Amino acid sequence: MTAAADSPETPENIEAPAIAEPWGRVDDDGTVSVREGAEWRVVGQYPDGSPEEALAYFERKYADLAGEVGLLEVRHRRGGASASDLRSTAASVRTKLKDAAAVGDLASLSRRLDALTEHLSAASATEAAAARAEVDDAVRLRTALVEKAEALAARDPRSIQWKQMSAEMSELFDQWQAHQQNGPRLPKAAAQALWKRFRDARSTIDRHRREFYAELDETHKSARDAKTRLVEKAEALAPKGEDGIGAYRELLDQWKESGRAGNKADDALWARFKAAGDALYAARSDRESAEVEESREKIDAKRALLEEAKAIADEKRTTAARTLLTGIQRRWDEIGRVFPRDKERSLDDELRKVEQALRTREDTDWKRNNPETKARTNDMTRQLVEAIEKLEAELEAATKTGDKKAIVEASEALEARKAWLRAVGG
């Protein structure tokens, strides 16, 4: 075998042998040797074949080794493979090269491995630094997860929304697991310390949650018992019918103060409590409906009285109008109350308008016919008439003399006295 038979993966910086000497030889007894420098080393025997077959067999052994070296070089050039893993593989290949039972330029393969190992050593240092940085980042990330979990664990259990808290803690745990599975392996001591903190925070939250729900269960039980007693009291009011509404309202006030018994229990108990109240209010509704039905004729009767009362406004004599109104009021009271109440108020308001209108007329008549008022009015009228006669005389005298100023003053004073006289009914 010649140097030309070396691996096609030989780097360009590796020079080919200067002379083309054979790398192997076969003795007459089938012993095969490989040339190493100026020496020959026996690699094995091949007694059952020709010398060419013997060399070909051990040259294939060499080709296999050259292929492994070439593959390492390709993997290094292409990247993606860990330099430390490649160094480990290169060390394994070097072990195979030592005293290898193969025929070929073993020294060239060794030099190529040396060059590759040198490059891999530098790459390993870079990878180690990157790995340390990655581990540092991973420690910081997990520490952040731990601190978030500890912050949740430090919250006041009485102010926590536990459904939201459980979701947040589950999310943190999922992140922890994902990072543990996909992230770099942390140093054992750091990983254990962080996990202990994270686990303790989860345990604290779980303990607080159990305590909260245990307390809540106790509160719900107390409220459930109290509401059950209120339901029983409300149901016991059924025989009283409408008369039980007052007591039911008192029970309702107690219900509002009795706290929560849990959604399911609250809904069931409230359904019973409300049904008891509905029965009482239904009794009142039945009574009111009956009263409304009975009031239909009374309403018609009172409307008829209102129609009759319209004649009061047309009656000129207030005494006769009062007599007419009194008779209507008496019959109004005899009809009695009507239902519903808003209808009764509406009818009463209509009658009060008639009453107020008559009362206003009576007040006016009284003032007009009051002897004292009439006396004062007559006296004032007499004084105004005398003043007017005097002013008319003054106006006539001023007109004869042509005194314009006196005419104006007398005219103005005369008009004012006449206006007063009209005001007092003179």
C-alpha positions in Angstrom: 0.0 0.0 0.0 1.3 3.5 -0.9 0.8 6.9 0.7 -1.8 7.6 -2.0 -4.1 5.2 -0.3 -4.4 7.4 2.8 -7.8 8.8 3.9 -9.4 11.3 1.6 -10.2 13.4 4.7 -6.5 14.4 5.2 -6.4 18.1 6.0 -4.7 20.4 3.5 -2.0 21.4 6.1 -0.9 17.8 6.4 1.8 17.1 3.8 1.9 13.8 1.9 5.0 11.6 2.2 7.9 12.7 0.0 8.5 9.1 -1.2 6.1 6.5 -2.2 7.3 3.5 -0.2 5.0 0.6 0.8 3.4 0.7 4.3 3.2 -3.0 4.6 4.9 -6.3 3.8 4.0 -10.0 3.9 6.5 -12.7 4.8 6.5 -16.2 3.3 4.7 -17.6 6.4 1.9 -15.0 6.0 3.2 -12.6 8.7 2.1 -9.0 8.0 4.1 -6.0 9.2 3.5 -2.2 9.0 6.3 0.3 8.4 6.7 2.9 11.2 9.4 5.2 10.3 12.5 3.1 9.6 11.2 0.2 11.6 8.7 -2.6 10.8 6.1 -3.8 13.3 4.3 -7.1 13.0 0.5 -6.5 13.0 -0.7 -10.1 12.4 -0.8 -13.2 10.2 -2.9 -14.1 7.2 -1.7 -17.7 6.3 -4.6 -18.8 4.2 -4.4 -16.2 1.5 -2.1 -14.6 -1.0 0.2 -11.7 0.1 -2.2 -9.2 -1.8 -5.2 -10.5 0.2 -3.2 -10.3 3.4 -2.2 -6.6 2.8 -5.8 -5.8 1.6 -7.2 -7.1 4.8 -5.0 -5.0 7.1 -5.3 -2.0 4.8 -9.1 -2.2 5.4 -8.4 -2.0 9.1 -6.4 1.2 8.4 -9.2 2.6 6.3 -11.6 2.1 9.1 -9.3 4.0 11.5 -8.8 6.8 8.9 -12.6 7.0 8.5 -13.0 7.5 12.2 -10.4 10.3 12.2 -12.0 11.9 9.2 -15.4 11.7 10.7 -14.1 13.5 13.8 -12.6 16.2 11.7 -15.9 16.7 9.8 -18.0 16.9 13.0 -15.6 19.5 14.4 -15.7 21.6 11.2 -19.5 21.5 10.9 -20.0 22.4 14.6 -22.9 21.3 16.7 -21.1 18.6 18.5 -19.7 19.2 22.0 -15.9 19.7 21.9 -15.5 17.7 25.1 -17.5 14.8 23.5 -15.3 15.0 20.4 -12.1 15.0 22.6 -13.4 11.9 24.4 -14.0 10.2 21.0 -10.6 11.3 19.8 -9.0 9.8 22.9 -10.8 6.5 22.1 -9.6 6.6 18.5 -6.0 7.3 19.7 -6.2 4.2 21.9 -7.1 2.2 18.8 -4.2 3.7 16.8 -1.6 2.7 19.4 -0.2 -0.6 18.1 -3.1 -0.8 15.7 -3.3 -4.1 13.7 -3.5 -2.1 10.5 -1.4 -1.3 7.4 -1.1 2.4 6.4 0.3 5.8 7.4 -0.6 5.5 11.1 1.8 8.3 12.0 -0.2 10.7 9.7 -3.4 9.7 11.4 -1.8 10.3 14.8 -0.6 13.8 13.6 -4.1 14.6 12.4 -5.5 13.5 15.8 -2.9 15.7 17.5 -4.0 18.8 15.5 -7.6 18.0 16.1 -7.1 17.5 19.8 -5.3 20.9 20.0 -8.3 22.6 18.4 -10.7 20.7 20.6 -8.9 21.7 23.7 -9.3 25.4 22.9 -12.9 24.8 22.0 -13.5 22.9 25.3 -12.3 25.8 27.3 -14.7 28.1 25.5 -17.5 25.6 25.9 -16.7 25.2 29.6 -16.9 29.0 30.1 -20.2 29.1 28.2 -21.5 26.1 30.2 -20.6 27.9 33.4 -22.4 31.0 32.2 -25.4 28.9 31.3 -25.4 27.3 34.7 -25.1 30.7 36.3 -28.1 31.9 34.3 -30.0 28.7 35.2 -29.3 29.3 38.9 -30.6 32.8 38.6 -33.7 31.7 36.8 -34.5 29.0 39.3 -33.7 31.4 42.1 -36.3 33.8 40.6 -38.8 31.0 40.6 -38.0 30.2 44.2 -38.4 33.9 45.2 -41.8 34.1 43.5 -42.9 31.0 45.3 -41.7 32.3 48.6 -43.4 35.6 48.0 -46.7 33.7 47.4 -46.1 31.7 50.6 -45.5 34.9 52.6 -48.9 36.4 51.7 -51.7 36.7 54.3 -53.8 33.6 53.9 -56.9 35.6 54.8 -56.5 37.9 51.8 -55.7 35.2 49.2 -57.9 34.2 46.3 -57.0 30.5 46.5 -58.2 29.6 43.0 -55.8 32.2 41.6 -53.1 31.3 44.0 -53.3 27.6 43.0 -53.0 28.6 39.3 -50.0 30.8 40.0 -48.2 28.1 42.0 -49.0 25.4 39.4 -47.5 27.7 36.7 -44.4 28.2 38.7 -44.0 24.4 39.3 -44.5 23.8 35.5 -41.8 26.3 34.8 -39.5 24.6 37.3 -40.0 21.2 35.8 -39.6 22.4 32.2 -36.3 24.1 33.2 -35.2 21.1 35.1 -35.8 18.9 32.1 -34.6 21.2 29.3 -32.1 23.4 31.1 -28.5 22.7 32.1 -27.6 20.4 35.0 -27.0 22.5 38.1 -24.3 21.6 40.7 -25.9 19.2 43.1 -25.5 21.4 46.2 -27.1 24.4 44.5 -29.9 22.3 42.9 -30.8 20.7 46.2 -30.7 24.0 48.1 -33.0 25.7 45.6 -35.3 22.8 45.4 -35.6 22.7 49.2 -36.6 26.4 49.3 -39.1 25.9 46.4 -40.5 22.7 48.1 -40.8 24.5 51.5 -42.7 27.4 49.8 -45.1 24.9 48.2 -45.6 23.2 51.5 -46.3 26.5 53.3 -48.9 27.4 50.7 -50.5 24.0 50.9 -50.7 24.2 54.7 -52.2 27.7 54.5 -54.7 26.5 52.0 -55.7 23.5 54.1 -56.0 25.7 57.2 -58.1 28.3 55.2 -60.5 25.7 53.9 -60.7 24.0 57.3 -61.7 27.3 58.9 -64.0 28.1 56.0 -65.7 24.7 56.4 -66.2 25.5 60.1 -67.6 28.9 59.2 -69.9 27.4 56.5 -71.1 24.8 59.0 -72.0 27.5 61.6 -73.8 29.5 58.9 -75.5 26.4 57.6 -76.8 25.5 61.0 -78.0 29.1 61.7 -79.8 29.3 58.3 -81.4 25.9 58.8 -82.9 27.2 62.0 -84.1 30.3 60.3 -85.7 28.2 57.5 -87.5 26.1 60.1 -88.8 29.2 61.8 -89.9 30.7 58.5 -91.7 27.5 57.5 -93.5 27.5 60.9 -95.1 30.9 60.0 -97.2 29.3 57.3 -100.4 28.9 59.4 -100.3 32.7 60.2 -100.6 33.6 56.6 -100.3 37.4 56.0 -100.0 38.0 59.7 -96.6 36.2 59.6 -95.0 38.7 57.2 -93.6 40.9 60.0 -91.9 38.0 61.7 -90.6 36.8 58.4 -89.0 40.2 57.7 -87.2 39.9 61.1 -86.0 36.4 60.1 -84.8 37.9 56.8 -82.7 40.5 58.6 -81.1 37.6 60.6 -80.5 35.7 57.4 -78.5 38.6 55.9 -76.3 38.6 59.0 -75.8 34.8 59.2 -72.9 34.6 56.7 -72.1 32.2 53.9 -72.8 28.5 54.1 -71.2 27.6 50.8 -72.8 28.0 47.3 -74.6 24.6 47.2 -76.0 24.8 50.8 -76.9 28.5 50.4 -78.8 27.9 47.3 -80.8 25.0 48.8 -81.5 26.7 52.1 -82.5 30.0 50.4 -84.9 28.2 48.1 -86.7 26.8 51.2 -86.6 30.2 53.0 -87.9 32.1 50.0 -90.7 29.6 49.4 -91.8 30.1 53.0 -91.9 33.9 52.5 -93.6 33.5 49.1 -96.4 31.6 50.8 -97.0 34.5 53.3 -96.9 37.2 50.6 -99.1 35.1 48.4 -101.7 35.1 51.2 -101.6 38.9 51.3 -101.7 39.1 47.5 -104.9 36.9 47.6 -106.5 39.2 50.2 -105.6 42.3 48.2 -106.9 40.8 45.0 -110.2 40.0 46.8 -110.3 43.5 48.1 -109.7 45.0 44.7 -112.5 42.8 43.3 -114.8 44.0 46.1 -113.8 47.6 45.5 -115.0 47.8 41.9 -118.5 48.8 42.8 -117.2 51.2 45.5 -114.9 52.9 43.0 -117.8 53.3 40.5 -119.9 54.8 43.3 -117.2 57.3 44.3 -116.7 58.3 40.7 -120.5 59.0 40.5 -120.2 61.2 43.6 -117.3 63.1 41.9 -119.6 63.7 38.9 -122.3 64.9 41.2 -119.8 67.2 43.0 -119.1 69.1 39.7 -122.4 70.9 40.4 -120.9 72.6 43.5 -118.8 74.9 41.4 -122.0 76.0 39.5 -123.9 76.8 42.7 -123.8 80.6 43.3 -124.8 80.4 46.9 -121.9 79.2 49.1 -124.3 77.9 51.8 -126.1 75.8 49.3 -122.8 74.6 47.8 -121.7 73.7 51.4 -124.9 71.7 52.0 -124.4 69.8 48.7 -120.8 69.0 49.5 -121.6 67.8 53.0 -124.1 65.3 51.6 -121.6 64.1 49.2 -118.9 63.7 51.9 -121.3 61.8 54.1 -122.2 59.3 51.3 -118.4 59.1 50.4 -117.6 58.0 53.9 -120.4 55.5 53.9 -119.0 53.8 50.8 -115.8 53.1 52.8 -112.3 52.4 51.7 -111.4 51.0 48.3 -108.4 49.1 46.9 -105.8 49.3 45.6 -104.5 52.1 47.7 -103.2 54.2 44.8 -106.7 54.2 43.4 -108.1 55.3 46.7 -105.6 58.2 46.9 -106.5 59.3 43.4 -110.2 59.5 44.2 -109.6 61.2 47.5 -107.4 63.8 45.8 -110.2 64.6 43.3 -112.7 65.2 46.2 -110.2 67.3 48.1 -109.9 69.6 45.0 -113.7 70.2 45.2 -113.5 70.8 49.0 -110.6 73.3 48.6 -112.3 75.2 45.8 -115.4 75.6 48.0 -113.4 76.6 51.0 -111.6 79.3 49.0 -115.0 80.7 47.9 -116.2 80.7 51.5 -113.1 82.6 52.7 -113.6 85.2 50.0 -117.3 85.6 50.8 -116.6 85.9 54.5 -114.0 88.6 53.9 -116.3 90.5 51.7 -119.3 90.3 54.1 -117.4 90.8 57.3 -119.0 93.9 59.0 -115.7 95.2 60.2 -114.2 94.8 56.7 -117.2 96.4 55.1 -117.0 99.3 57.5 -113.4 99.9 56.8 -114.1 99.6 53.1 -117.0 102.1 53.2 -115.0 104.6 55.2 -112.1 104.4 52.7 -114.6 104.7 49.8 -116.1 107.8 51.3 -112.7 109.4 51.8 -111.6 108.6 48.2 -114.9 110.0 46.8 -114.4 113.2 48.7 -110.8 113.4 47.6 -111.8 112.9 44.0 -114.5 115.6 44.1 -111.9 118.0 45.6 -109.3 117.2 42.9 -111.9 117.6 40.1 -112.7 121.0 41.4 -109.0 121.9 41.6 -108.5 120.6 38.0 -111.4 122.7 36.8 -110.0 125.8 38.5 -106.5 125.2 37.1 -107.9 124.7 33.6 -109.7 128.0 33.8 -106.6 129.8 34.9 -104.3 127.9 32.4 -101.9 126.8 35.1 -100.3 123.9 33.4 -98.4 122.7 36.4 -101.4 122.7 38.5 -103.4 120.9 35.8 -100.7 118.1 35.6 -100.5 117.6 39.4 -104.3 117.6 39.8 -104.7 115.1 36.9 -102.2 112.7 38.3 -103.6 112.8 41.8 -107.1 112.4 40.4 -106.2 109.3 38.4 -104.4 107.7 41.4 -107.5 108.3 43.7 -109.8 106.8 41.1 -107.6 103.7 40.8 -107.7 103.2 44.6 -111.4 103.6 44.5 -111.8 100.8 41.8 -109.5 98.6 43.9 -111.7 98.8 47.0 -114.8 98.1 44.9 -116.1 101.7 44.9 
